[in-house]
Amino acid sequence: MFPGDKRAQAWFTAYVGVPVSVLWPLGSILAEEPGMRVLYGGVLGLLGAAIGLALYALSGQRPPWARVLVLVVVFLVGLLAALVLGR
């Protein structure tokens, strides 16, 4: 499943990194105790990695503009979730 060439590795990293970096900080928004923040952050980070892997598998052969569009949508949905949960 892991890509062999450098360009595919960069796309793989972006697809896994963006959802993880968006979902992981939500743990501090959802919990007040420090231990629970770490737990929620870890669980949400794993969820983000799973979402990124699924999106990478589904959009593996798409043109670059479509891949960028998917990453932008994931980032905006995560930002919207953070804004809604932060209130």
C-alpha positions in Angstrom: 0.0 0.0 0.0 2.9 2.4 0.6 4.0 4.2 -2.5 7.5 3.7 -4.0 8.3 7.0 -5.8 8.9 10.4 -4.2 5.9 12.1 -5.6 3.5 9.4 -4.4 5.2 9.5 -1.0 4.6 13.3 -0.8 0.9 12.8 -1.6 0.6 10.0 0.9 2.2 12.2 3.6 -0.2 15.0 2.8 -3.2 12.8 2.8 -2.3 11.4 6.2 -0.8 14.5 7.7 -3.6 17.0 7.0 -6.4 15.0 8.7 -4.2 14.1 11.7 -3.1 17.7 12.1 -6.7 18.9 12.0 -8.3 16.3 14.3 -5.5 15.9 16.9 -5.9 19.4 18.5 -9.6 18.8 18.9 -8.8 16.7 22.0 -7.9 19.9 23.9 -11.3 21.4 22.9 -13.3 18.4 24.0 -11.7 17.7 27.4 -10.7 19.7 30.4 -8.4 17.3 32.3 -4.9 17.0 30.9 -5.0 13.2 30.8 -8.2 13.1 28.8 -6.8 15.7 26.4 -4.0 13.3 25.6 -6.4 10.4 25.3 -8.8 12.3 23.0 -5.9 13.7 21.0 -4.5 10.2 20.4 -7.8 8.7 19.4 -8.7 11.6 17.1 -5.2 11.5 15.6 -5.7 7.8 14.8 -9.1 8.6 13.4 -7.5 11.3 11.2 -4.8 8.8 10.0 -7.5 6.3 9.1 -9.5 8.9 7.2 -6.4 10.0 5.4 -5.5 6.5 4.4 -9.0 5.9 3.1 -9.0 9.2 1.1 -5.6 8.3 -0.3 -6.8 4.9 -1.5 -9.9 6.4 -3.0 -8.3 9.2 -4.9 -5.0 7.6 -5.8 -5.2 7.9 -9.6 -7.0 11.3 -9.8 -5.4 14.4 -11.3 -3.4 16.7 -9.0 -6.1 19.4 -8.9 -8.6 16.9 -7.6 -6.2 15.7 -4.9 -5.6 19.2 -3.8 -9.3 19.9 -3.7 -9.9 16.8 -1.5 -7.2 18.1 0.9 -8.6 21.6 1.0 -12.1 20.2 1.7 -10.7 18.0 4.6 -9.0 21.0 6.1 -12.0 23.2 5.8 -14.3 20.6 7.4 -11.9 20.2 10.2 -11.6 23.9 10.7 -15.4 24.2 10.7 -15.6 21.4 13.3 -13.1 23.1 15.5 -15.1 26.4 15.3 -18.4 24.7 16.2 -16.9 22.6 19.0 -15.0 25.5 20.4 -18.1 27.5 21.2 
